[in-house]
Amino acid sequence: MAKHEQEVIGVDDRVSVGRAIPLGIQHMMSMFGSTVLVPILTGLDPNVAIMCSGIGTICYLLVTGNKIPSYLGSSFAFISPIIAVGATRGLDAAMSGVIVAGAVFLVVAGIIRLVGTGWLDRLLPPVLVASVMVVIGVGLSATAARMALEQTAADGTASFYAIGAVVAAVTLVSAVLFSSMGGIMGTIPVLLSIVVGYLVSLPLGLVDFAPVAEAAWVGLPELSAPRFDAGAIALIAPVAVVTVIEHIGHLLAVGEIVGKDYRALLPRSLAGDGLSTVISGFVGGPPTTTCAENIGVMSVTRVYSTQIFWYAAGFALIVGGFCPKLAALVQSIPGPVMGGVCLLLFGLIASNGLRMLVTNGVDFDQNRNLMIASVVIILGVGMETAGIAIPVGDYTLPGMATSTLVGILMNLILPVPKGV
C-alpha cells in the first residue's frame, strides 16, 4: 500500500484492543473541550457532563443498533436558556427543561417513524446537504481561531496571543504530518498532535497543574436531581426543535463521510439523542448532541468503526464519573492546543461538504443550485462566525438552523429546470 493511501476501517470493522484504546482516547479528548465548556458557562458540573457524554453515547449506540458512528457531547444550543432559568428559577428547575427537551426528540423520532423519511430527499437535496456541511465546518472556524490565536484578559478583552499561536501552529502541523503517515500513527494523528502540543506547552508555562494536584484519584461527581418547573420547561424544551435540525445535518454529514445513507435510521438516531438528554437531565447534566469534533476525527483518520466509540464512551464514563484527577489532567490541556487541532477538524468537515458537491455531480451551471449554495453558505457561515442568532420570542435561531431552513424554502420554491 502506498504511503498516501490511508487504510479505511469501516463502520462494522473491528480492531484489536491495543489499537482500539488509543483510537477511543482520541475521540474522547476531541470532544472534551466543547463538552466541558457548556457546564462551565451554565454553572453545571463539568465532570457530570463528561460522565453523561459517555452514558449518552452508549445509549445512542444501543438505540441505533450499533450502526451509526457518532459521539454525543454537550449541546451549545441550550446555553442561553439554561443560564436564564438557572439565574431566576435555579439549575434544578432548568434540568426539568432538559428532560422535556429530550422527550421532544423522542416525540419527533416517533412521528418520523410513522410518516417515513422519504420527505428528506425532497427537502434536502445534495446541494443543500453539502452546503450545510460547509456551514457546520466553516461556521466553527471562528471558535477554533479564537482558541488558537487569542487570549482573554481579566477585564474580558481579547488580544492576539503570540505564544498560543506558536503552540497551535505546532499542534496543527503535527496533526497534518501524523495524518499522512501509515500504520497506527496515521489513525491517531489527533491524539498524537495533542500530546505534542501539550509537551510544547509545558516549558512555556501554559499548563496549570494545580487543579490536577488537588483532585482526588477516586470520587463521584456532584449529581443533582431535577425539580420540575413549568416555566423552566417552557423556556428550555422548545430549543429541541432547533437542535433536531442540527442533528439531521450532523447525521447526513456522518453518512457522507463514511459512505452510508443514514436517512432510514433518522428516527433511531433522534431517539438515541433524546434518551441521552433525558438521562443527563435527571442527574444534573447538560443536553447532549452529536459532536462536530468527532465527525472531523473520522474524516481525518478514516476510522469509522462503532467499536471505537464504545471505548471512547467507556473512557469518558470512567474519567467523568469515577476519576477526578484524570478529568482535571485532560482539562489542563491548553486552549491553543485544542485550537490547533480544531482548525484541522472543522476544516475537514467543510472539505467533505465540497467533496459531496463533486461526487454527486451538482451542476452549478444551473442557477437554482448556484443560488441555494450561495445563500445557505454565506448566511450560515456569516451568522455563525459573527455570533448572530435570530430571536424568535424567548428563543433564538443560530446560523446553521437558519441557513438550513432558508435552503429548504428555496429548494421548495425555486423551479426545477426541465429534464432534471
Salt bridges, closest charged atoms under 4 A:
GLU7 OE1 - ARG19 NH2 2.98
ASP92 OD2 - ARG227 NE 3.04
ASP121 OD1 - ARG263 NE 3.07
ASP229 OD1 - ARG89 NH1 3.07
ASP229 OD2 - ARG227 NH1 3.86
ASP261 OD1 - ARG263 NH1 3.35
ASP273 OD2 - HIS247 ND1 2.99
